[in-house]
Amino acid sequence: MTQQKQKQINLRIPGPTPVPPDILEAVGRPMVNHRGRDFAAIVGRITAHLKAFFLTRQEVMVLTCSGTGGLEAAVVNVLSPGDKVLAVSIGSFGERFATIAEIYGAEVTMLSYDWGQAASADDVRKALQAEPGIKAVLVTHNETSTGVTNALAGIAETVREADKLILVDAVSSLGAIPFEMDAWGLDVVVTGSQKGWMVPPGLAFVAMSDRGWKAFDSARMPRFYFDLAKHRDSQTKGQTPFTPAMSVFFGLDVALARMVEEGLESIHTRHRRIGHLFTGRQR
Ligand SMILES: Cc1ncc(COP(=O)(O)O)c(C=O)c1O
């Protein structure tokens, strides 16, 4: 076995996660017409399965980009330049989410914690009371740079009470730890293919609540590739607006079928057990 092969097998990082052999095989399939019937069937299966993991009745859009592209899509589809946002940051990815909003012209108030700490719903409530004009809250579910998971359900409840939008970076949490988009009242949710989904990098999955779609109608940040209405409308026809990373779609189709068979609870138990083995901590 070459050293390179050994390294791949021993990959023990939060992402890209190792890809099982049958999924890798699917990734290597020949290309098909991405506007044809066979690919439409794959898009249909993938999006139906993703809804069951997001626990949402909303359409889950599959974008060809990394997780950061998904975060950019979240920001530009519901906000306008000059909108006030509260960015809750407990590490590197929380800062990145805030930076994206800032670059597109949002007025960002930071609620930052020392790395290694989790955010508290009470602090979020106080920050929203101190700045009444805030339109949306940006929050990372699992902050991969520190390994800390925010208690998202409680934070979301606070944001709902204040009647603001909540945009969630679930790049390294969704598909691995408990997550309930609709029940927790989340407005925009983003995850990435190379984390809990056992497929290579290249896709981001994004879903929006009814409140999110309402905000979309008046959001004025520039968007073209990441215009989520384009993606939603194409997907309902079994397509994507632009040429998709088809190989990753092929792999994802197999991965999601495996995950559905394993079941949500078993998946969560498996990740908790492995997390415990590596950190010695119980989540
Ligand atoms: C929590 C979180 N957000 C965002 C990202 C960025 O995703 P990508 O590297 O796919 O752009 C990552 C990647 O590690 C992440 O873990």
PDBQT file of the ligand as one rigid body, heavy atoms in Angstrom, charges set to zero:
ROOT
HETATM    1  C1  LIG A 301     -18.854  25.159  10.382  1.00  0.00    +0.000 C 
HETATM    2  C2  LIG A 301     -18.266  25.389   9.040  1.00  0.00    +0.000 A 
HETATM    3  N1  LIG A 301     -18.707  26.412   8.304  1.00  0.00    +0.000 NA
HETATM    4  C3  LIG A 301     -18.216  26.671   7.087  1.00  0.00    +0.000 A 
HETATM    5  C4  LIG A 301     -17.226  25.897   6.530  1.00  0.00    +0.000 A 
HETATM    6  C5  LIG A 301     -16.697  26.220   5.194  1.00  0.00    +0.000 C 
HETATM    7  O1  LIG A 301     -17.004  25.218   4.307  1.00  0.00    +0.000 OA
HETATM    8  P1  LIG A 301     -16.156  25.035   2.945  1.00  0.00    +0.000 P 
HETATM    9  O2  LIG A 301     -14.747  24.814   3.336  1.00  0.00    +0.000 OA
HETATM   10  O3  LIG A 301     -16.826  23.824   2.353  1.00  0.00    +0.000 OA
HETATM   11  O4  LIG A 301     -16.354  26.261   2.141  1.00  0.00    +0.000 OA
HETATM   12  C6  LIG A 301     -16.732  24.813   7.255  1.00  0.00    +0.000 A 
HETATM   13  C7  LIG A 301     -15.644  23.972   6.713  1.00  0.00    +0.000 C 
HETATM   14  O5  LIG A 301     -14.913  23.327   7.429  1.00  0.00    +0.000 OA
HETATM   15  C8  LIG A 301     -17.257  24.545   8.536  1.00  0.00    +0.000 A 
HETATM   16  O6  LIG A 301     -16.816  23.521   9.259  1.00  0.00    +0.000 OA
ENDROOT
TORSDOF 0
